[in-house]
Amino acid sequence: MGNKDAAMVAGRGVVEINFTSGKKLTLNNVLHVPDIRKNLVSASLMCKNGLKIVLEGNNCIVSKNDIFVENGYSCDGMYKLSVNNKDDVNSLYIVDSFDV
């Protein structure tokens, strides 16, 4: 992790993200790490799943096949995207890399 600590990976799987824009996205090969308090998604994982991420100033624009998916903004060194989730989690953060 960013602070050089390690965390246990509890599993790997598929996650469906429901953005506040109304778009849905399925990510494959997602790691479940219970000790991380925020929902972090690596930019490289999103790109491997066919997304395009454009960073411009404090803004982040996510698209797939030239169709708008979601926009976000810079927050504490990450880009925050708003999502609708039945588990009361309302945001996820894009990071540019991760070590497991």
MOPAC internal coordinates of N, CA, C and O (Angstrom, degrees):
PM7 1SCF
backbone

  N    0.0000 0     0.00 0     0.00 0    0    0    0
  C    1.4467 1     0.00 0     0.00 0    1    0    0
  C    1.5202 1   108.55 1     0.00 0    2    1    0
  O    1.2310 1   120.75 1    -3.74 1    3    2    1
  N    1.3039 1   116.18 1   176.26 1    3    2    1
  C    1.4554 1   121.19 1  -176.37 1    5    3    2
  C    1.5104 1   114.66 1   -60.39 1    6    5    3
  O    1.2310 1   120.17 1   152.40 1    7    6    5
  N    1.3329 1   117.28 1   -27.60 1    7    6    5
  C    1.4631 1   120.48 1   179.80 1    9    7    6
  C    1.5245 1   112.04 1   -95.61 1   10    9    7
  O    1.2310 1   120.07 1  -167.30 1   11   10    9
  N    1.3077 1   117.47 1    12.70 1   11   10    9
  C    1.4671 1   125.91 1   178.19 1   13   11   10
  C    1.5250 1   113.07 1    72.83 1   14   13   11
  O    1.2310 1   119.46 1  -174.74 1   15   14   13
  N    1.3266 1   118.64 1     5.26 1   15   14   13
  C    1.4573 1   121.26 1   173.54 1   17   15   14
  C    1.5244 1   109.08 1   -78.79 1   18   17   15
  O    1.2310 1   120.83 1   -19.66 1   19   18   17
  N    1.3059 1   116.02 1   160.34 1   19   18   17
  C    1.4595 1   121.75 1   176.65 1   21   19   18
  C    1.5226 1   108.69 1  -109.18 1   22   21   19
  O    1.2310 1   120.67 1   -25.55 1   23   22   21
  N    1.3083 1   116.33 1   154.45 1   23   22   21
  C    1.4615 1   121.33 1   177.03 1   25   23   22
  C    1.5205 1   108.45 1  -138.72 1   26   25   23
  O    1.2310 1   120.98 1   -32.77 1   27   26   25
  N    1.3138 1   115.73 1   147.23 1   27   26   25
  C    1.4570 1   122.22 1  -178.26 1   29   27   26
  C    1.5307 1   110.68 1   -74.76 1   30   29   27
  O    1.2310 1   120.93 1   -48.28 1   31   30   29
  N    1.3175 1   115.82 1   131.72 1   31   30   29
  C    1.4566 1   121.72 1   174.08 1   33   31   30
  C    1.5180 1   107.08 1   -89.06 1   34   33   31
  O    1.2310 1   120.57 1   -61.75 1   35   34   33
  N    1.3402 1   116.52 1   118.25 1   35   34   33
  C    1.4626 1   121.22 1  -176.78 1   37   35   34
  C    1.5207 1   112.19 1   -85.78 1   38   37   35
  O    1.2310 1   120.39 1   158.83 1   39   38   37
  N    1.3172 1   116.87 1   -21.17 1   39   38   37
  C    1.4583 1   119.27 1  -179.51 1   41   39   38
  C    1.5072 1   111.82 1  -178.96 1   42   41   39
  O    1.2310 1   121.89 1    -3.96 1   43   42   41
  N    1.3125 1   113.98 1   176.04 1   43   42   41
  C    1.4629 1   122.10 1  -179.25 1   45   43   42
  C    1.5174 1   106.24 1  -139.64 1   46   45   43
  O    1.2310 1   120.43 1   -40.17 1   47   46   45
  N    1.3224 1   116.78 1   139.83 1   47   46   45
  C    1.4555 1   117.28 1  -178.54 1   49   47   46
  C    1.5052 1   113.95 1  -172.29 1   50   49   47
  O    1.2310 1   121.69 1    23.14 1   51   50   49
  N    1.3224 1   114.36 1  -156.86 1   51   50   49
  C    1.4594 1   123.61 1  -177.18 1   53   51   50
  C    1.5260 1   108.36 1  -110.31 1   54   53   51
  O    1.2310 1   120.35 1   -44.39 1   55   54   53
  N    1.3326 1   116.93 1   135.61 1   55   54   53
  C    1.4634 1   122.02 1  -179.59 1   57   55   54
  C    1.5230 1   108.83 1  -127.01 1   58   57   55
  O    1.2310 1   120.63 1   -45.96 1   59   58   57
  N    1.3325 1   116.39 1   134.04 1   59   58   57
  C    1.4610 1   120.93 1   172.94 1   61   59   58
  C    1.5233 1   108.23 1  -100.16 1   62   61   59
  O    1.2310 1   120.91 1   -52.80 1   63   62   61
  N    1.3180 1   115.86 1   127.20 1   63   62   61
  C    1.4592 1   121.93 1   179.32 1   65   63   62
  C    1.5227 1   108.10 1  -108.07 1   66   65   63
  O    1.2310 1   120.54 1   -52.47 1   67   66   65
  N    1.3198 1   116.58 1   127.53 1   67   66   65
  C    1.4638 1   122.70 1   177.10 1   69   67   66
  C    1.5252 1   108.18 1  -107.01 1   70   69   67
  O    1.2310 1   120.73 1   -76.13 1   71   70   69
  N    1.3215 1   116.21 1   103.87 1   71   70   69
  C    1.4591 1   121.04 1  -178.39 1   73   71   70
  C    1.5266 1   110.90 1   -77.58 1   74   73   71
  O    1.2310 1   120.70 1   -24.51 1   75   74   73
  N    1.3329 1   116.26 1   155.49 1   75   74   73
  C    1.4623 1   120.57 1   178.51 1   77   75   74
  C    1.5270 1   111.73 1   -67.01 1   78   77   75
  O    1.2310 1   119.88 1   164.70 1   79   78   77
  N    1.3213 1   117.84 1   -15.30 1   79   78   77
  C    1.4682 1   121.87 1   175.88 1   81   79   78
  C    1.5233 1   111.31 1   -72.82 1   82   81   79
  O    1.2310 1   120.46 1   170.56 1   83   82   81
  N    1.3355 1   116.73 1    -9.44 1   83   82   81
  C    1.4596 1   121.16 1  -176.94 1   85   83   82
  C    1.5138 1   113.20 1    96.22 1   86   85   83
  O    1.2310 1   120.19 1   169.90 1   87   86   85
  N    1.3232 1   117.24 1   -10.10 1   87   86   85
  C    1.4609 1   121.22 1   179.24 1   89   87   86
  C    1.5232 1   110.23 1   -80.15 1   90   89   87
  O    1.2310 1   120.91 1   -30.70 1   91   90   89
  N    1.3285 1   115.86 1   149.30 1   91   90   89
  C    1.4636 1   121.70 1   176.07 1   93   91   90
  C    1.5148 1   108.36 1  -117.91 1   94   93   91
  O    1.2310 1   121.12 1   -33.01 1   95   94   93
  N    1.3051 1   115.47 1   146.99 1   95   94   93
  C    1.4541 1   121.52 1  -178.58 1   97   95   94
  C    1.5158 1   109.03 1  -139.58 1   98   97   95
  O    1.2310 1   120.73 1   -44.83 1   99   98   97
  N    1.3151 1   116.20 1   135.17 1   99   98   97
  C    1.4575 1   120.99 1   175.58 1  101   99   98
  C    1.5203 1   108.31 1  -108.60 1  102  101   99
  O    1.2310 1   120.62 1   -54.76 1  103  102  101
  N    1.3370 1   116.43 1   125.24 1  103  102  101
  C    1.4653 1   122.23 1   176.54 1  105  103  102
  C    1.5181 1   108.77 1  -109.12 1  106  105  103
  O    1.2310 1   120.94 1   -46.18 1  107  106  105
  N    1.3100 1   115.80 1   133.82 1  107  106  105
  C    1.4615 1   122.48 1   178.26 1  109  107  106
  C    1.5202 1   110.19 1  -101.25 1  110  109  107
  O    1.2310 1   120.76 1   -23.43 1  111  110  109
  N    1.3124 1   116.15 1   156.57 1  111  110  109
  C    1.4646 1   122.08 1   174.44 1  113  111  110
  C    1.5301 1   112.08 1    64.13 1  114  113  111
  O    1.2310 1   120.49 1  -141.27 1  115  114  113
  N    1.3382 1   116.68 1    38.73 1  115  114  113
  C    1.4629 1   122.98 1  -179.70 1  117  115  114
  C    1.5245 1   108.96 1   -87.62 1  118  117  115
  O    1.2310 1   120.39 1   -46.08 1  119  118  117
  N    1.3269 1   116.87 1   133.92 1  119  118  117
  C    1.4631 1   121.89 1   178.15 1  121  119  118
  C    1.5241 1   110.04 1   -88.15 1  122  121  119
  O    1.2310 1   120.51 1   -43.82 1  123  122  121
  N    1.3299 1   116.62 1   136.18 1  123  122  121
  C    1.4705 1   121.65 1   174.96 1  125  123  122
  C    1.5250 1   107.80 1  -101.34 1  126  125  123
  O    1.2310 1   120.60 1   -64.64 1  127  126  125
  N    1.3429 1   116.45 1   115.36 1  127  126  125
  C    1.4630 1   123.18 1  -179.40 1  129  127  126
  C    1.5309 1   107.10 1  -123.28 1  130  129  127
  O    1.2310 1   119.84 1   -83.34 1  131  130  129
  N    1.3418 1   117.91 1    96.66 1  131  130  129
  C    1.4639 1   121.47 1  -174.38 1  133  131  130
  C    1.5271 1   114.88 1   -58.89 1  134  133  131
  O    1.2310 1   119.42 1   152.31 1  135  134  133
  N    1.3269 1   118.72 1   -27.69 1  135  134  133
  C    1.4631 1   121.06 1  -177.15 1  137  135  134
  C    1.5285 1   113.81 1   -75.19 1  138  137  135
  O    1.2310 1   119.51 1   165.80 1  139  138  137
  N    1.3164 1   118.55 1   -14.20 1  139  138  137
  C    1.4615 1   120.95 1   178.73 1  141  139  138
  C    1.5225 1   108.18 1   -83.90 1  142  141  139
  O    1.2310 1   120.78 1   -54.02 1  143  142  141
  N    1.3262 1   116.11 1   125.98 1  143  142  141
  C    1.4654 1   121.34 1  -173.54 1  145  143  142
  C    1.5164 1   114.09 1   -81.80 1  146  145  143
  O    1.2310 1   119.74 1   162.54 1  147  146  145
  N    1.3153 1   118.11 1   -17.46 1  147  146  145
  C    1.4626 1   121.73 1   179.40 1  149  147  146
  C    1.5179 1   108.74 1  -114.27 1  150  149  147
  O    1.2310 1   120.69 1   -23.82 1  151  150  149
  N    1.3045 1   116.28 1   156.18 1  151  150  149
  C    1.4589 1   121.02 1   175.76 1  153  151  150
  C    1.5202 1   108.12 1   -83.15 1  154  153  151
  O    1.2310 1   120.45 1   -75.07 1  155  154  153
  N    1.3182 1   116.74 1   104.93 1  155  154  153
  C    1.4581 1   122.18 1  -179.46 1  157  155  154
  C    1.5192 1   109.38 1  -102.67 1  158  157  155
  O    1.2310 1   120.96 1   -45.76 1  159  158  157
  N    1.3131 1   115.77 1   134.24 1  159  158  157
  C    1.4593 1   121.34 1   176.01 1  161  159  158
  C    1.5155 1   106.93 1  -127.90 1  162  161  159
  O    1.2310 1   120.31 1   -52.10 1  163  162  161
  N    1.3176 1   117.02 1   127.90 1  163  162  161
  C    1.4601 1   119.21 1  -178.89 1  165  163  162
  C    1.5281 1   110.22 1   -75.36 1  166  165  163
  O    1.2310 1   121.22 1   -39.30 1  167  166  165
  N    1.3185 1   115.28 1   140.70 1  167  166  165
  C    1.4577 1   120.71 1   177.29 1  169  167  166
  C    1.5208 1   110.22 1   -59.62 1  170  169  167
  O    1.2310 1   120.21 1   142.20 1  171  170  169
  N    1.3305 1   117.20 1   -37.80 1  171  170  169
  C    1.4652 1   119.46 1  -179.59 1  173  171  170
  C    1.5231 1   111.32 1   -65.86 1  174  173  171
  O    1.2310 1   119.71 1   144.26 1  175  174  173
  N    1.3430 1   118.16 1   -35.74 1  175  174  173
  C    1.4656 1   120.70 1   176.88 1  177  175  174
  C    1.5259 1   110.14 1   -65.95 1  178  177  175
  O    1.2310 1   120.55 1   138.73 1  179  178  177
  N    1.3261 1   116.56 1   -41.27 1  179  178  177
  C    1.4615 1   119.44 1   178.40 1  181  179  178
  C    1.5250 1   110.59 1   -63.15 1  182  181  179
  O    1.2310 1   120.34 1   138.22 1  183  182  181
  N    1.3257 1   116.95 1   -41.78 1  183  182  181
  C    1.4665 1   120.50 1   178.78 1  185  183  182
  C    1.5273 1   111.39 1   -66.05 1  186  185  183
  O    1.2310 1   119.92 1   142.05 1  187  186  185
  N    1.3298 1   117.76 1   -37.95 1  187  186  185
  C    1.4663 1   121.12 1   176.87 1  189  187  186
  C    1.5214 1   111.77 1   -64.52 1  190  189  187
  O    1.2310 1   120.60 1   157.54 1  191  190  189
  N    1.3311 1   116.45 1   -22.46 1  191  190  189
  C    1.4581 1   121.71 1   177.94 1  193  191  190
  C    1.5311 1   112.06 1   -95.35 1  194  193  191
  O    1.2310 1   120.45 1  -161.08 1  195  194  193
  N    1.3368 1   116.74 1    18.92 1  195  194  193
  C    1.4540 1   121.50 1   172.01 1  197  195  194
  C    1.5124 1   116.75 1    88.24 1  198  197  195
  O    1.2310 1   120.09 1  -167.84 1  199  198  197
  N    1.3236 1   117.43 1    12.16 1  199  198  197
  C    1.4602 1   120.33 1  -179.42 1  201  199  198
  C    1.5144 1   111.52 1   -93.83 1  202  201  199
  O    1.2310 1   120.87 1   -23.57 1  203  202  201
  N    1.3060 1   115.95 1   156.43 1  203  202  201
  C    1.4573 1   122.61 1   172.96 1  205  203  202
  C    1.5198 1   106.75 1  -116.64 1  206  205  203
  O    1.2310 1   120.30 1   -48.57 1  207  206  205
  N    1.3198 1   117.03 1   131.43 1  207  206  205
  C    1.4574 1   122.37 1  -179.54 1  209  207  206
  C    1.5244 1   108.14 1  -119.20 1  210  209  207
  O    1.2310 1   120.75 1   -57.03 1  211  210  209
  N    1.3242 1   116.17 1   122.97 1  211  210  209
  C    1.4608 1   121.66 1   178.41 1  213  211  210
  C    1.5227 1   107.74 1  -114.64 1  214  213  211
  O    1.2310 1   121.03 1   -56.79 1  215  214  213
  N    1.3372 1   115.64 1   123.21 1  215  214  213
  C    1.4638 1   121.79 1   177.78 1  217  215  214
  C    1.5175 1   107.89 1  -106.02 1  218  217  215
  O    1.2310 1   120.92 1   -56.34 1  219  218  217
  N    1.3238 1   115.85 1   123.66 1  219  218  217
  C    1.4571 1   120.79 1  -178.32 1  221  219  218
  C    1.5183 1   108.06 1  -140.76 1  222  221  219
  O    1.2310 1   121.00 1   -71.16 1  223  222  221
  N    1.3400 1   115.69 1   108.84 1  223  222  221
  C    1.4544 1   119.93 1  -175.94 1  225  223  222
  C    1.5227 1   109.73 1    63.20 1  226  225  223
  O    1.2310 1   120.42 1    52.79 1  227  226  225
  N    1.3159 1   116.81 1  -127.21 1  227  226  225
  C    1.4641 1   121.37 1   178.37 1  229  227  226
  C    1.5209 1   112.59 1   -94.04 1  230  229  227
  O    1.2310 1   120.16 1  -171.36 1  231  230  229
  N    1.3194 1   117.29 1     8.64 1  231  230  229
  C    1.4571 1   121.34 1  -176.55 1  233  231  230
  C    1.5167 1   112.15 1  -108.07 1  234  233  231
  O    1.2310 1   121.43 1   -27.42 1  235  234  233
  N    1.3141 1   114.86 1   152.58 1  235  234  233
  C    1.4554 1   123.23 1   178.55 1  237  235  234
  C    1.5258 1   107.12 1  -131.69 1  238  237  235
  O    1.2310 1   120.23 1   -51.59 1  239  238  237
  N    1.3254 1   117.17 1   128.41 1  239  238  237
  C    1.4592 1   121.23 1   178.27 1  241  239  238
  C    1.5236 1   108.02 1  -119.82 1  242  241  239
  O    1.2310 1   121.00 1   -53.81 1  243  242  241
  N    1.3278 1   115.70 1   126.19 1  243  242  241
  C    1.4633 1   121.92 1  -179.77 1  245  243  242
  C    1.5247 1   107.75 1  -110.55 1  246  245  243
  O    1.2310 1   120.79 1   -48.83 1  247  246  245
  N    1.3450 1   116.10 1   131.17 1  247  246  245
  C    1.4600 1   120.79 1   177.56 1  249  247  246
  C    1.5236 1   109.44 1  -140.53 1  250  249  247
  O    1.2310 1   121.30 1   -16.32 1  251  250  249
  N    1.3173 1   115.11 1   163.68 1  251  250  249
  C    1.4664 1   121.40 1   175.71 1  253  251  250
  C    1.5229 1   107.12 1  -140.29 1  254  253  251
  O    1.2310 1   120.96 1   -53.20 1  255  254  253
  N    1.3287 1   115.77 1   126.80 1  255  254  253
  C    1.4678 1   121.48 1  -177.49 1  257  255  254
  C    1.5330 1   111.14 1    52.53 1  258  257  255
  O    1.2310 1   120.89 1  -137.07 1  259  258  257
  N    1.3294 1   115.90 1    42.93 1  259  258  257
  C    1.4672 1   124.04 1   179.32 1  261  259  258
  C    1.5303 1   113.76 1    63.29 1  262  261  259
  O    1.2310 1   120.00 1  -161.51 1  263  262  261
  N    1.3284 1   117.61 1    18.49 1  263  262  261
  C    1.4633 1   122.28 1   176.27 1  265  263  262
  C    1.5252 1   108.25 1  -110.44 1  266  265  263
  O    1.2310 1   120.58 1   -51.14 1  267  266  265
  N    1.3366 1   116.49 1   128.86 1  267  266  265
  C    1.4624 1   122.26 1  -179.90 1  269  267  266
  C    1.5241 1   110.45 1   -58.22 1  270  269  267
  O    1.2310 1   120.89 1   -45.57 1  271  270  269
  N    1.3400 1   115.91 1   134.43 1  271  270  269
  C    1.4594 1   122.02 1   176.48 1  273  271  270
  C    1.5257 1   110.14 1  -111.12 1  274  273  271
  O    1.2310 1   119.90 1   125.75 1  275  274  273
  N    1.3227 1   117.79 1   -54.25 1  275  274  273
  C    1.4728 1   121.50 1  -176.44 1  277  275  274
  C    1.5198 1   108.70 1  -164.78 1  278  277  275
  O    1.2310 1   120.58 1   -23.10 1  279  278  277
  N    1.3174 1   116.50 1   156.90 1  279  278  277
  C    1.4563 1   119.75 1   169.85 1  281  279  278
  C    1.5185 1   108.19 1  -122.87 1  282  281  279
  O    1.2310 1   121.36 1   -20.58 1  283  282  281
  N    1.3118 1   115.00 1   159.42 1  283  282  281
  C    1.4503 1   120.62 1  -178.62 1  285  283  282
  C    1.5090 1   109.93 1  -146.03 1  286  285  283
  O    1.2310 1   121.28 1     7.40 1  287  286  285
  N    1.3169 1   115.15 1  -172.60 1  287  286  285
  C    1.4572 1   120.16 1  -177.75 1  289  287  286
  C    1.5221 1   109.88 1  -144.57 1  290  289  287
  O    1.2310 1   121.30 1   -21.19 1  291  290  289
  N    1.3196 1   115.12 1   158.81 1  291  290  289
  C    1.4610 1   121.90 1  -179.81 1  293  291  290
  C    1.5245 1   109.96 1   -71.56 1  294  293  291
  O    1.2310 1   121.16 1   -45.34 1  295  294  293
  N    1.3422 1   115.38 1   134.66 1  295  294  293
  C    1.4615 1   121.10 1  -178.60 1  297  295  294
  C    1.5255 1   108.27 1  -152.73 1  298  297  295
  O    1.2310 1   119.95 1   -66.71 1  299  298  297
  N    1.3267 1   117.70 1   113.29 1  299  298  297
  C    1.4710 1   122.51 1   178.13 1  301  299  298
  C    1.5285 1   113.23 1    55.04 1  302  301  299
  O    1.2310 1   120.24 1  -138.66 1  303  302  301
  N    1.3229 1   117.15 1    41.34 1  303  302  301
  C    1.4574 1   121.25 1   175.82 1  305  303  302
  C    1.5167 1   114.78 1    81.73 1  306  305  303
  O    1.2310 1   120.06 1  -173.90 1  307  306  305
  N    1.3261 1   117.49 1     6.10 1  307  306  305
  C    1.4636 1   122.13 1   177.36 1  309  307  306
  C    1.5234 1   107.48 1  -131.22 1  310  309  307
  O    1.2310 1   120.47 1    -9.38 1  311  310  309
  N    1.3197 1   116.70 1   170.62 1  311  310  309
  C    1.4566 1   120.85 1   175.62 1  313  311  310
  C    1.5174 1   108.86 1  -106.25 1  314  313  311
  O    1.2310 1   120.88 1   -54.34 1  315  314  313
  N    1.3290 1   115.93 1   125.66 1  315  314  313
  C    1.4571 1   122.08 1  -175.07 1  317  315  314
  C    1.5273 1   109.96 1   -98.81 1  318  317  315
  O    1.2310 1   121.04 1   -50.08 1  319  318  317
  N    1.3317 1   115.62 1   129.92 1  319  318  317
  C    1.4572 1   122.73 1   175.76 1  321  319  318
  C    1.5201 1   108.54 1  -116.50 1  322  321  319
  O    1.2310 1   120.19 1   -36.84 1  323  322  321
  N    1.3182 1   117.24 1   143.16 1  323  322  321
  C    1.4632 1   121.16 1   179.09 1  325  323  322
  C    1.5239 1   110.17 1   -91.98 1  326  325  323
  O    1.2310 1   121.07 1   -43.96 1  327  326  325
  N    1.3209 1   115.57 1   136.04 1  327  326  325
  C    1.4626 1   121.40 1  -179.90 1  329  327  326
  C    1.5216 1   110.02 1  -133.71 1  330  329  327
  O    1.2310 1   120.98 1   -22.59 1  331  330  329
  N    1.3193 1   115.72 1   157.41 1  331  330  329
  C    1.4597 1   122.79 1   170.67 1  333  331  330
  C    1.5162 1   106.32 1  -101.66 1  334  333  331
  O    1.2310 1   120.54 1   -51.49 1  335  334  333
  N    1.3266 1   116.57 1   128.51 1  335  334  333
  C    1.4564 1   119.70 1  -176.65 1  337  335  334
  C    1.5132 1   108.95 1  -145.35 1  338  337  335
  O    1.2310 1   120.44 1   -44.80 1  339  338  337
  N    1.3035 1   116.77 1   135.20 1  339  338  337
  C    1.4644 1   120.23 1  -179.39 1  341  339  338
  C    1.5184 1   112.89 1   -69.70 1  342  341  339
  O    1.2310 1   119.55 1   169.04 1  343  342  341
  N    1.3261 1   118.47 1   -10.96 1  343  342  341
  C    1.4632 1   122.08 1   179.52 1  345  343  342
  C    1.5249 1   112.19 1   -94.10 1  346  345  343
  O    1.2310 1   119.85 1  -159.70 1  347  346  345
  N    1.3323 1   117.89 1    20.30 1  347  346  345
  C    1.4644 1   123.81 1   178.15 1  349  347  346
  C    1.5235 1   113.80 1    63.25 1  350  349  347
  O    1.2310 1   119.78 1  -160.48 1  351  350  349
  N    1.3008 1   118.03 1    19.52 1  351  350  349
  C    1.4619 1   121.99 1   174.05 1  353  351  350
  C    1.5184 1   105.61 1   -98.15 1  354  353  351
  O    1.2310 1   119.84 1   -54.85 1  355  354  353
  N    1.3288 1   117.92 1   125.15 1  355  354  353
  C    1.4532 1   118.81 1  -173.02 1  357  355  354
  C    1.5177 1   114.86 1  -117.61 1  358  357  355
  O    1.2310 1   119.96 1  -165.49 1  359  358  357
  N    1.3114 1   117.69 1    14.51 1  359  358  357
  C    1.4559 1   118.98 1   176.12 1  361  359  358
  C    1.5165 1   110.50 1  -156.43 1  362  361  359
  O    1.2310 1   121.42 1   -21.55 1  363  362  361
  N    1.3262 1   114.89 1   158.45 1  363  362  361
  C    1.4525 1   120.92 1   170.79 1  365  363  362
  C    1.5074 1   107.16 1  -137.54 1  366  365  363
  O    1.2310 1   120.88 1   -22.25 1  367  366  365
  N    1.3070 1   115.93 1   157.75 1  367  366  365
  C    1.4541 1   121.80 1  -174.97 1  369  367  366
  C    1.5181 1   109.59 1  -120.39 1  370  369  367
  O    1.2310 1   120.62 1   -44.83 1  371  370  369
  N    1.3231 1   116.41 1   135.17 1  371  370  369
  C    1.4569 1   121.87 1   177.23 1  373  371  370
  C    1.5151 1   108.48 1   -92.32 1  374  373  371
  O    1.2310 1   120.76 1   -50.62 1  375  374  373
  N    1.3261 1   116.16 1   129.38 1  375  374  373
  C    1.4576 1   121.70 1   173.86 1  377  375  374
  C    1.5163 1   107.24 1  -119.57 1  378  377  375
  O    1.2310 1   120.49 1   -24.32 1  379  378  377
  N    1.3340 1   116.68 1   155.68 1  379  378  377
  C    1.4553 1   118.06 1  -174.04 1  381  379  378
  C    1.5143 1   114.73 1   -88.11 1  382  381  379
  O    1.2310 1   119.20 1   166.43 1  383  382  381
  N    1.3184 1   119.13 1   -13.57 1  383  382  381
  C    1.4627 1   120.76 1   177.64 1  385  383  382
  C    1.5114 1   109.24 1  -162.79 1  386  385  383
  O    1.2310 1   121.07 1   -14.51 1  387  386  385
  N    1.3270 1   115.56 1   165.49 1  387  386  385
  C    1.4573 1   119.46 1   176.60 1  389  387  386
  C    1.5174 1   109.61 1  -151.80 1  390  389  387
  O    1.2310 1   120.99 1   -27.30 1  391  390  389
  N    1.3254 1   115.70 1   152.70 1  391  390  389
  C    1.4556 1   122.54 1   174.34 1  393  391  390
  C    1.5135 1   107.57 1  -119.67 1  394  393  391
  O    1.2310 1   120.55 1   -44.79 1  395  394  393
  N    1.3176 1   116.55 1   135.21 1  395  394  393
  C    1.4635 1   120.38 1   178.62 1  397  395  394
  C    1.5090 1   108.10 1  -115.68 1  398  397  395
  O    1.2310 1   120.10 1   180.00 1  399  398  397

